Amino acid sequence: MSSSEPPYSVPTPIEYPELYRPGMGTENVGPLLRSLVQMVRPKRILEIGAGYTTPFLLEAVVNNQRVFNDGNLNEAYFVNYKYESKLVVIDDMSLGELAKKPGMKDIINSKFVDFVEGKFQGKAEQLFNKYGSFDFVWYDCGGTPEYKIFMNEYWKICSDYVLFHFTYYDGKPNANLSVVLSEMTGIPFRLDIVEPHKTRQGSVTILRKV
């Protein structure tokens, strides 16, 4: 914004432009994920598919090292409390390939990030044995067959918030959402956020296992 423009008169620039890919529908999802992680303070975050949303998740983990004491803190929550969060990212690009993407090298080298190379299929048990359950999961990978595989393999190691991208098409529920709802167990809280100005990738479904 130029000095001649009054405040709040022009849109702010998109964040992390070097990682932004037009048509992927994540320019609004990234900041949403950052805010949610900062609010719910998860200990184990899983992202399937590295990309534009990754720096927002990492930024939230880093920001959660601090706690604002605004007089509204639950002191009992902080008894014997130690925040040691980890962002686990699965991507089928090799570590070397991913490091060449603009802005990604510093992310995957962060002490808060563990990068798991390869496809996510078949890795749930291995991840659970190393990290335990994941209390915040962001899934944005593949089509309906992959959503089904995720639900069959990973749902049981998700302990709290699970977020799915692309669950609506042109404002209406799609096959991805149908698979998620048919394969899930229990009765989780559900919230669908639909971007009315988009056709393809313009929705997020949030499930909270209770």
Beta strands, then each sheet from edge to edge (+ up, - down):
strand 1: 44-48
strand 2: 86-91
strand 3: 113-117
strand 4: 134-139
strand 5: 158-165
strand 6: 168-169
strand 7: 172-173
strand 8: 189-194
strand 9: 203-208
sheet 1: 3+ 2+ 1+ 4+ 5+ 9- 8+
sheet 2: 6+ 7-
end
